[in-house]
Amino acid sequence: LVVCVDYLDIVDSSRIIDEFRRVLQFEKHLFISGTVLAEDDLDGVFDELMHAVFPLHNDYYLAADLVTILELNEFRMFKEKVDLYRENMAMLSGFFNGLYPGHGDISLYVAEHAEELIRLYDMKDGSLALPYYTAVYSRKKPPAEQQGTNPYKGTPL
């Protein structure tokens, strides 16, 4: 079992997914969870907000994109769910500004994108309803021809 919680948004996700594939034996499990973008946030409005707040932020995925990426990397999803949690952005911004001075002033960005943040993340009183993705995957066993056997063995040339 490999457990990955709240990590994909601060690392190079392609490299970490390669590492998941390397360390997990076939038919073993990956538990993954973290904040994702709202389904309709195709422009990454929340991503841009987090870049302003936290300089080490990489990117969030749409939940459907994360499923696709993992399936393309030999993982099969067993079960997934998305819950919402509220995050006070002023408190979060203040926290990260204490760690990384000069970051965290999001008032202008929030004002410019208020309509989208209200529609996508139910912004109220400075807090957002953020989607939190939780899922269990299994490492797929590749077809026989990818396991070192020759599919053409015995075929005349």
Secondary structure, DSSP 8 states (H G I E B T S, - for coil): -EEEES-TTSS-HHHHHHHHHHHS-TT-EEEEEEE-B-TT-TT-HHHHHHHHH-TT-----BHHHHHHHHHHTTEEEEEEEEEEEEEEHHHHHHHHHHHSTT----HHHHHHTHHHHHHHH--BTTEEEEEEEEEEEEE----GGGTT--TTTT---
